[in-house]
Amino acid sequence: MAQKTNKVLKQSGIVPYRMNNGTIEVLLITTSSQQDWVVPKGGIAGKMSPHDSAAKEAWEEAGVIGEVNPIEFGSYKYRKNGKIYSVKMYSLSVKMECDRFPEAGKRIKQWVKAKEAVKHVKKPSLRRILKEFAKYESKIDTM
């Protein structure tokens, strides 16, 4: 009997951030079911680079546009519906936030201090990613 191999599906995600009165804040969004707080992520589109695809997800899911750092700062894997996903994570310095964007009616957005974002998310893998992002606070000006 042949053994079934699980194909790992590649995705990219982004942590949108901004400076607000000297404090770094990250933008959390709800899942499409509005049950949990997450950050934008999705499948890598066509021939786009992972970081450009992550920036596209930031626009579609959160309505933010900005400068993406092309250097991956973390990654994680998760299972959903019997499939395995591998997500490369990037950061996005938000320059513009729009009220109208493709998934505006499906999601709620919330800006929170970077160090407090971990308290809002349930998934351990995403909490770890947000902790990794928070470590970059002192270096954020160079991102």
C-alpha positions in Angstrom: 0.0 0.0 0.0 1.4 3.4 -1.0 1.9 5.9 1.7 0.1 9.2 1.2 2.3 12.3 1.3 1.0 15.6 2.6 1.8 18.5 0.3 2.7 21.6 2.2 0.8 24.6 0.9 2.8 27.9 0.9 1.3 31.1 2.2 2.6 34.5 3.3 1.4 36.8 6.0 2.0 40.3 7.2 2.1 42.2 10.5 0.9 45.7 9.6 2.4 48.3 12.0 2.5 52.0 12.7 4.1 54.5 15.1 1.6 56.3 17.3 3.0 58.8 19.8 6.3 56.9 20.0 4.7 53.5 20.4 4.6 50.7 17.9 1.1 49.5 17.2 0.0 46.5 15.1 -3.2 46.0 13.2 -5.2 42.9 14.1 -8.1 41.8 12.0 -10.8 39.2 12.7 -11.1 36.0 10.8 -13.8 36.0 8.2 -16.1 34.4 10.7 -15.2 37.2 13.2 -14.4 34.7 15.9 -10.6 35.2 16.4 -8.0 38.0 16.1 -5.4 37.3 13.4 -3.1 39.2 10.9 -3.6 39.2 7.1 -2.3 36.1 5.3 -3.1 33.9 2.4 -1.9 31.8 -0.5 1.0 33.3 -2.5 -0.6 34.7 -5.6 0.5 33.7 -9.1 4.1 34.8 -9.8 4.2 37.3 -7.0 7.0 37.2 -4.4 5.9 36.0 -0.9 6.3 39.5 0.5 4.4 41.2 -2.3 1.6 38.7 -2.0 1.5 39.3 1.8 1.2 43.1 1.1 -1.7 42.3 -1.3 -3.4 40.3 1.5 -2.9 43.4 3.8 -4.9 45.5 1.3 -7.6 42.9 0.7 -8.2 41.9 4.3 -7.3 45.0 6.2 -7.4 47.9 3.8 -3.9 49.0 4.5 -1.1 50.0 2.1 2.5 50.7 3.0 6.1 49.7 2.7 6.7 45.9 3.1 10.0 44.7 4.5 11.1 41.9 2.0 13.0 40.1 4.7 11.1 37.3 6.4 11.1 37.7 10.2 9.4 34.4 11.1 7.4 31.5 9.9 4.9 28.9 11.2 3.0 25.9 10.1 -0.6 24.9 10.8 -3.2 22.3 9.8 -6.7 23.1 8.5 -9.2 20.7 6.9 -6.5 18.0 6.7 -4.0 20.2 4.8 -0.7 21.5 6.0 0.2 25.2 5.5 3.6 26.9 5.8 3.4 30.7 6.3 6.3 33.1 5.8 5.8 36.3 7.8 6.8 39.9 6.8 6.2 43.3 8.3 4.4 46.3 6.6 4.9 49.9 7.7 1.4 51.3 7.1 1.3 54.5 5.1 -2.4 54.6 4.3 -5.5 53.0 5.8 -8.8 52.9 3.8 -12.4 52.3 4.9 -13.3 50.7 1.6 -11.4 47.5 0.7 -12.4 44.1 -0.7 -13.2 42.4 2.7 -14.4 45.4 4.6 -17.8 43.9 5.5 -16.3 40.6 6.6 -13.7 41.7 9.1 -13.2 44.0 12.1 -9.9 45.8 12.6 -8.2 46.9 15.7 -4.9 48.7 16.4 -3.1 47.5 19.5 0.3 48.1 21.1 2.8 45.6 19.7 3.6 44.1 23.1 -0.1 43.7 23.9 -1.1 42.1 20.6 -0.2 38.6 21.9 -3.0 38.8 24.5 -5.6 39.2 21.8 -4.8 36.1 19.6 -5.7 32.5 20.5 -3.5 30.5 18.2 -0.1 29.7 19.8 1.7 29.9 16.5 0.5 33.4 15.8 1.3 34.4 19.4 4.8 33.3 18.9 5.0 35.3 15.6 3.8 38.4 17.4 6.3 37.9 20.1 9.0 37.7 17.4 7.7 40.9 15.9 7.8 42.7 19.2 11.5 41.9 19.5 12.0 44.1 16.5 10.6 47.2 18.2 14.0 48.7 18.9 15.1 48.0 15.3 11.8 49.1 13.6 13.2 52.4 12.3 15.6 50.4 10.1 12.9 48.2 8.7 
